[in-house]
Amino acid sequence: MKDKELANFVNHPHDNYFKSTFGKPEITRDFLESYLPESILKLMNLDTLTNQKGEYVDKKLKKFYSDLLYKVEINEKTGYIYIRYEHKSYHDEKTIFQILKYMASIWNELYDEKKKYVPPIIPILIYHGKKKLEVKTRLWDTIQGIEQLPQELKEMIPDFKFRAYDYSPNPFLDLQNS
């Protein structure tokens, strides 16, 4: 191991643990089979799960986040699972915007110019911190007054929900489905 790699390994043990563990398709598969709803699992062919070894985290966020991208067949077409790992001592209310930003970056890179489409991405957050995770997991829940907007305007505003799994002390393991 080179000096720089060793320093990174020593200074970011949680990040390195996450990448070395969830970077293995068999471990990620076990996690997905254990925690994703059956309705989603039955659409996926987990035998096609392939680590893309792509990182979409910008340099200034590197010390707090790690992410992995897996290619997987979803509904007999190419799809992706974006797993974001967050290890912090504080809550970042902008997590949902960061996930959206990285999903948009992935879509921008994977855009098929011939077919004019992007593949589906299943966003997952794995959190480990000092406190229980308390962030909104649906984008529309962050938009002021969304309930009162007319349907025509709602259709112009993006919406998505990510799955969040909390491994902090005394967590609610599956944040949005308790």
C-alpha positions, 0 to 999 in steps of 0.5 A: 500500500502506498503512503497516500493510500495508507493515510486514507485507509487510516483516516477514513476507517468507516468509509473503507469498511463500507467500501470493502464490505458493500463493494462485494456483490455477495454482501450487497445481495444479502443486504438487498434480499434482507431489506428491500421489499419483496415487490422490488426484489421480484423485479430484480435479477440479483444474479446480474448484480455488478459493482460499477466501482464508480464514485460520484462524491465530490472532493469536499464531501469525501470525508463524510460520504461514500457511495457505490453504484451497482448495475442490476437487471430490473424488470428485464432491463438495465438498472442501477442501485445507488448506495450512499453511506453516511457516517457523521456526528450531526444530521445533514438536512440536505442529504436528500438534495445530495442524493438527487444531485448524484442520481442526476450525475449518474443519469447524465453519464448514462444517458442513452443518446440513441434511445433517449432514456436513462435507466432506473436508479434505486437510491439507498442510504445507509447511515451510521452516526452518533444519533438516530437519523432524522431526515426526510426521505421524500423530496416533496416533503421538503417543498413548502406548501406542496399539498396546496399546489394545483396538480398541473404545477405538481407535475412540474416538480420532481419527486422521489423517495430513497430507502434509508437504513439507520445503524446508529445507536438505538436506530429505527432500522428502516426509517420510512417504513416503520 
